[in-house]
Amino acid sequence: MPEEMSHFQQFKSGIVENNPVLVQLLGMCPTLAITNSLENALVMGAAATFVVVMSNLITSLLRKLIQPHVRILIFTLTIATFVTIADMALKAHLYQVSKQLGAFVPLIIVNCIIICRAEVVALKSGVVRSLVDAFGIGIGFTLALSILGVIREILGSGSLTLPGGTKLVELPAGFEPHAWIIMILPPGAFLTLGVVVGVVNYLRQRKPKEVAA
C-alpha cells in the first residue's frame, strides 16, 4: 500500500481497481452462496461492511500495542466480536433474511477480505486511512454482491425485490422464469460470476489501451 496514495484513491481502489470480489476474487463463499437475490446481497454486504469498518478501527487504534506473534489472534477476536453483534442485530430486525443467509453471517469471522485489510492496512496506518480503506472495501464487496444478485434474481424469478418487499422490476408476463431457474441455483452463481468477472477483466485491459491511444 503506497503511502502517497490519497484517501480518495484508497477509497476508490476498494471499489474499482482492487474490488475484493471482481478483481481479487476473495470472499467467494458468500459470493456464490447468497447472491440469489438482491435483498440477500445487500444485507450480507452491509453486515460485512460493518465488520470490516469496526475491525479496521480497533486494529488501527491498537496497532502500536499489537505484538506480531499474536496479531492473527487479535484480528480474529476483534472480528468475531463485531460479527456476533451483526448476527444478533439481523436476527432481531431482519429475521427472515437472517434465516436465508444462515451460517454465512457467522462465517464472516474467517472472511479473508476482512483479515487482509486488518493486516495490510489497519495494522500499519492511522485511523482515517484505515476507515477510508474499510468503507471502500465494504462498498466494493456490497456492489459486487448486488450486481450478481440483480442478474440472478431477475433471470431466475422474473422480478427484482428490494429489502422490505417492494418490487423494483417485474419482467413482462411472456417471460418464463422457470426456463432460467438455474440462475438462482448454485450453477447459476458460477455462471454469473464468470461472466461478470470476464466483463470486468475485459474493461480493465481495454482501459490502458484507450489511454495510450
C-alpha positions in Angstrom: 0.0 0.0 0.0 1.8 3.1 -1.2 1.9 5.9 1.4 1.5 8.6 -1.4 -2.0 7.2 -2.2 -4.6 9.8 -1.3 -7.6 9.0 0.9 -9.8 9.3 -2.2 -7.6 6.9 -4.2 -7.6 4.5 -1.2 -11.4 4.6 -1.1 -11.8 4.2 -4.9 -9.3 1.4 -5.0 -11.5 -0.9 -2.9 -14.5 -0.3 -5.1 -12.9 -0.4 -8.6 -9.2 -1.2 -9.1 -8.9 -3.7 -6.2 -12.5 -4.8 -5.8 -12.3 -7.8 -3.4 -14.7 -10.0 -5.4 -14.5 -8.9 -9.1 -10.7 -8.3 -9.2 -9.0 -10.1 -6.2 -11.5 -13.0 -6.2 -11.7 -13.0 -2.4 -14.7 -14.0 -0.3 -16.0 -16.5 -2.8 -18.0 -18.5 -0.3 -20.8 -15.9 0.5 -20.5 -14.5 -3.1 -21.6 -17.8 -4.6 -23.9 -18.9 -1.9 -26.2 -15.9 -1.1 -26.4 -13.8 -4.3 -29.6 -15.5 -5.5 -31.5 -12.2 -4.6 -30.7 -8.5 -4.2 -32.0 -8.5 -0.7 -29.6 -11.2 0.5 -26.7 -9.4 -1.3 -27.4 -6.0 0.3 -27.8 -7.4 3.8 -24.7 -9.5 3.6 -22.8 -6.6 2.2 -24.0 -4.3 4.9 -23.0 -6.8 7.6 -19.5 -7.3 6.1 -19.0 -3.6 5.7 -19.9 -3.0 9.4 -17.5 -5.7 10.5 -14.6 -4.5 8.3 -15.0 -0.9 9.4 -15.1 -1.7 13.1 -12.2 -4.2 12.7 -10.0 -1.7 10.9 -10.9 1.0 13.5 -10.0 -1.2 16.5 -6.9 -2.6 14.9 -5.6 0.9 13.9 -6.2 2.3 17.4 -4.3 -0.7 19.0 -1.7 -1.1 16.2 1.2 0.1 18.4 0.3 -2.3 21.2 -0.3 -5.4 19.0 2.7 -7.8 19.1 3.5 -9.6 15.8 3.1 -13.1 17.2 -0.4 -12.5 18.5 -1.8 -10.3 15.7 -3.9 -13.0 14.0 -5.4 -14.0 17.3 -6.3 -10.3 18.0 -7.7 -9.9 14.5 -9.9 -13.0 14.9 -11.2 -12.0 18.3 -11.9 -8.4 17.2 -13.7 -9.6 14.0 -15.7 -12.3 16.0 -17.0 -9.7 18.4 -18.5 -7.5 15.6 -19.7 -10.5 13.6 -21.7 -11.5 16.7 -23.1 -8.0 17.0 -24.1 -8.0 13.4 -25.6 -11.5 13.6 -27.7 -10.7 16.6 -28.9 -7.4 15.0 -30.0 -9.2 11.9 -31.9 -11.9 13.9 -33.6 -9.1 15.9 -34.6 -6.9 13.0 -34.4 -8.9 9.8 -35.2 -12.4 11.0 -36.3 -13.9 7.7 -33.3 -12.6 5.8 -31.1 -13.9 8.6 -32.6 -17.3 8.2 -31.9 -17.2 4.4 -28.3 -16.2 5.0 -27.9 -19.0 7.5 -24.3 -19.7 8.6 -22.8 -17.2 6.1 -23.1 -14.3 8.5 -21.1 -16.1 11.3 -18.6 -17.2 8.7 -17.6 -13.5 8.2 -15.3 -14.3 11.0 -13.0 -16.2 8.7 -13.6 -13.9 5.6 -10.1 -13.4 4.1 -11.1 -9.9 2.9 -11.5 -8.6 6.5 -8.4 -10.2 7.9 -6.4 -9.0 4.9 -7.5 -5.3 5.4 -6.5 -5.5 9.1 -3.1 -7.0 8.2 -2.3 -4.9 5.2 -3.8 -1.5 6.1 -5.1 -1.1 9.6 -2.0 -2.5 11.3 0.2 0.0 9.5 -2.0 3.1 9.1 -3.7 5.7 11.1 -7.4 5.7 11.9 -8.6 7.9 9.0 -6.8 5.9 6.3 -8.0 2.6 7.9 -11.6 3.8 7.9 -11.4 5.1 4.3 -10.0 1.8 3.2 -12.6 -0.2 5.1 -15.5 1.8 3.6 -14.1 1.4 0.1 -13.6 -2.4 0.5 -17.1 -2.8 2.1 -18.8 -0.8 -0.6 -16.9 -2.7 -3.3 -17.9 -6.0 -1.8 -21.5 -4.9 -1.5 -21.5 -3.6 -5.1 -20.2 -6.9 -6.4 -22.7 -9.0 -4.5 -25.5 -6.7 -5.6 -24.5 -7.0 -9.3 -24.7 -10.7 -9.1 -27.9 -10.6 -7.0 -29.7 -8.4 -9.5 -28.7 -10.6 -12.5 -29.6 -13.8 -10.8 -32.9 -12.7 -9.3 -34.2 -11.0 -12.4 -33.4 -14.0 -14.7 -34.3 -16.7 -12.1 -37.5 -15.3 -10.7 -38.6 -12.7 -13.3 -38.6 -9.8 -10.8 -36.4 -7.7 -8.6 -37.4 -7.1 -5.0 -35.9 -4.6 -2.6 -35.5 -5.3 1.2 -38.9 -4.8 2.7 -40.8 -6.5 -0.2 -41.0 -3.6 -2.7 -40.8 -4.8 -6.3 -38.4 -2.7 -8.2 -38.6 -4.6 -11.5 -41.0 -7.1 -12.9 -40.5 -8.7 -16.3 -43.4 -8.9 -18.8 -45.8 -11.8 -18.5 -44.3 -13.5 -21.6 -41.0 -14.1 -19.7 -40.8 -17.6 -18.3 -38.5 -17.6 -15.3 -38.8 -21.4 -14.9 -36.7 -21.7 -18.0 -33.9 -19.8 -16.2 -34.3 -21.5 -12.8 -30.7 -22.4 -13.0 -29.8 -18.8 -12.2 -31.0 -19.0 -8.6 -29.3 -22.4 -8.1 -25.6 -22.9 -7.3 -24.6 -23.4 -11.0 -26.1 -20.0 -11.8 -23.8 -18.4 -9.2 -20.7 -19.8 -11.0 -22.0 -18.8 -14.4 -22.9 -15.3 -13.4 -19.7 -14.7 -11.6 -17.7 -16.0 -14.5 -19.4 -13.7 -17.0 -19.2 -10.6 -14.7 -15.5 -11.2 -13.9 -14.9 -11.7 -17.6 -16.5 -8.4 -18.5 -14.6 -6.6 -15.7 -11.3 -8.1 -16.9 -12.0 -7.0 -20.5 -12.8 -3.5 -19.4 -9.7 -3.3 -17.2 -7.5 -4.5 -20.1 -9.1 -2.2 -22.6 -8.7 1.0 -20.4 -4.9 1.2 -20.7 -5.1 0.8 -24.5 -7.6 3.7 -24.7 -5.3 5.9 -22.5 -2.3 5.0 -24.7 -4.2 5.8 -27.9 
